[in-house]
Structures are given as C-alpha cells and as structure tokens.
C-alpha cells in the first residue's frame, strides 16, 4: 500500500452498497436476439453477461436497495441523511425526481432535499463532487450519492451496436465528514464538452421532440450512439482527468493502489492504463459480469471491491468516468 501524504480531506466515504437484479442476460442469449456473437462482444468490449431488471422493478427500487446497504455499512439510519443525490439518465419518471421516490422508499426525513443529476456515465463522479462540497462547507453532514440505471428499458433491442453494451444496476455511497486520519475524498475534477452531445443520446421524449406515435414508431425514444466518437474521446479524456487527479494530489502512478473506473469497455481502459501509467492489474474490472451500467458502474465496482476485500481502508483509489454529454471526471479517494 502506498504511503503518501495528501492534504487532509474534508469528507469521506462512510459506507458503500450496491444492488444488481437477479436476471442474467449472456452473450449467448444475445446471439439469439440480434446478429452478434459472444466472440465479437468479448473481443470488442470485455462483456460476457449483464443484469436485467425484473418486470415492474423500477430505478428507484434498485437505488433504494443500494442505499439501504450503504447506510447499513455506514452504521447510519435513513433519517441521518441530509441530502439525496441520484445520478441517472433513466429516472422512474421525467417528473418528479427519482430522489423523491428514494426518500420515501428508504424512510429518509420527509423534509430531506434530493435531486437527480444527469451526467450519464459520469453521474456518480459528478455526484461525489457535489456531495464533497456540501459536506466540506457544513451545509450537510451525511449525503447519499446513488448511481443507478435501468438502461434495458431504453435500449433498442434490434440495434446490435448498443444493446450488447449495457446492463442494469445501482451503487450508493454515504459521504460524511472526514475524521482526522488523512482518509477521505482528496479531490474531484469534473468536465463537460457539449460538442459531442448528439453522439450518445435519446433523441425523443423531451421538449425538443416530445413523445408521439411517430417518435415511438421510429424508436427515437431509445438510446442512439456513434460508438467510435465516444471511444476516441473516452481514452483521451479519461487519461487527462486521471493524470490531473494524480498531479493535484502530488501522487505518481505507483501511489495508486487501485483504479476504480467506469466500466465502459475493457479496450478503453487498456488505452487509459497505457497512457496514465497504472498497469491493468491495478484496474478493478467487473465489466465481464455486469456490462456498462453507466452511472452505477463506479459505485458497484467500489462496493464489490470493498466487500470482497480487494479495496482496503487506507488505500489510494483513483476513480474516473466518462459518458454522454460528453461528461467526464475523476476522483482521488483514500478509502
Ligand atoms: N456484433 C457484431 N458486430 C457488430 C456489433 C455486434 N454487437 N456491433 C457492431 N458490429 C459491427 C458493425 O456493424 C461494423 O460492421 P461493418 O464493418 O460491417 O460496418 C463492425 O462491427 C465494426 O463496428 P465498429 O463500430 O467500428 O466497432 P468498434 O470496434 O468501434 O466497436 C463499440 C464498437 C464496442 C461500440 C466501440 O466503438 C465502443 O466501445 N465505443 C465506446 C462506446 C461506449 O462505451 N459507449 C457506452 C456509453 S459511453 C461510455 O460509457 C464511455
């Protein structure tokens, strides 16, 4: 474990939790649905299977379960939470926020504020950045940050270019004041570039193209993506954000115990690993089992790694994520 000094963080991750639905959809299952193959998917993405929410299961159901598990780990009650942030692009409804459904499902205080934030796959890093600032300023003591996606309901299951990539799930953390032990959220950096906004989008269902028979007939309410646009910018921007996190904290790649990255595509991560100098065997990878769960992927990986003993207290974790927007960011956390 690296022994390095960074400035005293103001906020820490006090507890983590995740939830994934039971139903497994394998690449072999997909071979029966679209013109694809297990070999193509594994070679191009690293994905072998993903989870799919049950009929009737909602985004807020998954979020609430991940939140309960994070609260239990933090040894806090739902009534101790002062702010609920739900990072998602697949809310229960466009109005109201999914955060309000989560408030009710976990039994948080009836006056506990909460809101959704839409930064696609970077949503959890954005949420962590906001939570850290609320805790640092004293505006909130305990903030629940949830990354959750139910993408299976907005995928075009006839488009092999997108439907093989994504999965459903939720991850949550409780952000609380740091103790005087050097552990906590050392930095967050978030970025956006709207020039590629339409390379990954759901064109219809918003105010620009309201839902109509025509939009549904043309599948305009489902995810559209120009994969190669995203791929190129992902390697470049994830590397830049990761290097910034290290430089900001005076760390070298050797000081990073684990990278906990957004699980978009193993080839993207191999590119980031080569360029930022942290070897792949220190990247926590679970994309093979869960696919790309967008905003949920970093907190799912974080909680899984904590619970299986890979990610230990005091370790330096580098988190990075990029997604539609384009939105991206990084965080350096001493666990
Ligand atoms: N099975 C078989 N063939 C396929 C599939 C599939 N599931 N999907 C596409 N193909 C075909 C294409 O039609 C194309 O065929 P053609 O040459 O006859 O036209 C061929 O495979 C190559 O297609 P490309 O798009 O060039 O394949 P590429 O190597 O770029 O891989 C991929 C596609 C995996 C989508 C890649 O571009 C990628 O990962 N991009 C990043 C996108 C991403 O991760 N998005 C998630 C959200 S954003 C984020 O999380 C970072």
Boltz pocket constraint, residues with backbone or C-beta under 6 A from the ligand:
constraints:
  - pocket:
      binder: B
      contacts: [[A, 35], [A, 36], [A, 37], [A, 40], [A, 41], [A, 44], [A, 45], [A, 121], [A, 160], [A, 161], [A, 162], [A, 164], [A, 165], [A, 200], [A, 225], [A, 226], [A, 227], [A, 228], [A, 230], [A, 231], [A, 234], [A, 262], [A, 263], [A, 264], [A, 265], [A, 292], [A, 294], [A, 322], [A, 323], [A, 324]]
      max_distance: 6.0
